[in-house]
Amino acid sequence: MSVHSYLYVPGDRPDRFTRAATSGTDAIILDLEDAVPVQAKDEARAAAAEFVSLPSPDGTERWVAHNVGDRGTEDLAALSGAAGLTGIFLPKATPDAVAEAKGLLGELRLVALVESAAGVMSMATLAGLDRVDGLALGEIDLAADLGMSPSPDGRELWPIRLDAVVASTARGAQPPVGPVWVDIADLDGLRSSTEELCAAGFGARQAIHPTQVAVINEAFTPGESERERAAHLIELADRAGGGVCIDDDGRMVDEAVLRTARRILDQLKDA
């Protein structure tokens, strides 16, 4: 199944875990880090470990964003071997942090959360490391680390976003996961922003509220007109013997165009 939406849930709110998992999201991220006050961290760790101790009954992926430092080591030790844990969103990701996490978690999957200048400089390395599924952008922390005050449309961060797409593609990783949209009430802005990320080569987005999930899923799912055009282009190419052909509007259809068409159909097959 293609994962388009990752919904964060505060780790100290176990009453929300099941609701989040059944909100329509493809995956949840139990957040033990930024969303949890220091005095509740031990409680959050225990709640998350209990929730992922059994396999997910509905197939929703279950990820955890753990703390950094010694507390993060304790988080990973508590989560190790959990049958229902899909993997870890690794905060402040660097190659050294990935190596440390892999040593503690064995075969679990990792998404490298790029939240620092060091992480940006290491994106190509991170995307190619063993068991790293791909990259995700944590732009709130990243902007703070860079001393940025981004515009509402995030234009200052677009060079980094495109570098994440290039690094992921070059290293054979999954398309990167886009950043959160912090204005929960502005679903139109979320839709426009997510469509831009999709057009730029992102494959998914993080969410901070259940109302954002449907917008994100819709933006990343090709529509019926896209499906019909993709199928038609492949049919035209097949009629032409699999080589270059001309579409109904007189435009050339080559292998690069067909690759995009196949990707659209594959997305719909996995949906």
Stockholm file with secondary structure:
# STOCKHOLM 1.0

chainA/1-271         MSVHSYLYVPGDRPDRFTRAATSGTDAIILDLEDAVPVQAKDEARAAAAEFVSLPSPDGTERWVAHNVGDRGTEDLAALSGAAGLTGIFLPKATPDAVAEAKGLLGELRLVALVESAAGVMSMATLAGLDRVDGLALGEIDLAADLGMSPSPDGRELWPIRLDAVVASTARGAQPPVGPVWVDIADLDGLRSSTEELCAAGFGARQAIHPTQVAVINEAFTPGESERERAAHLIELADRAGGGVCIDDDGRMVDEAVLRTARRILDQLKDA
#=GR chainA/1-271 SS CCCCEEEEEETTCGGGHHHHHTTTCSEEEEECSTTSCGGGHHHHHHHHHHHTTSCCTTCCEEEEECCSHHHHHHHHHHHTTCTTCCEEEETTCCHHHHHHHHHHHTTCEEEEEECSHHHHHTHHHHHTSTTEEEEEECHHHHHHHHTCCCCTTCGGGHHHHHHHHHHHHHTTCCCCEECCCCCTTCHHHHHHHHHHHHHTTCCEEEESSGGGHHHHHHHHSCCHHHHHHHHHHHHHHHHTTSSCEECTTSCEECHHHHHHHHHHHHHHHHC
#=GC SS_cons         CCCCEEEEEETTCGGGHHHHHTTTCSEEEEECSTTSCGGGHHHHHHHHHHHTTSCCTTCCEEEEECCSHHHHHHHHHHHTTCTTCCEEEETTCCHHHHHHHHHHHTTCEEEEEECSHHHHHTHHHHHTSTTEEEEEECHHHHHHHHTCCCCTTCGGGHHHHHHHHHHHHHTTCCCCEECCCCCTTCHHHHHHHHHHHHHTTCCEEEESSGGGHHHHHHHHSCCHHHHHHHHHHHHHHHHTTSSCEECTTSCEECHHHHHHHHHHHHHHHHC
//
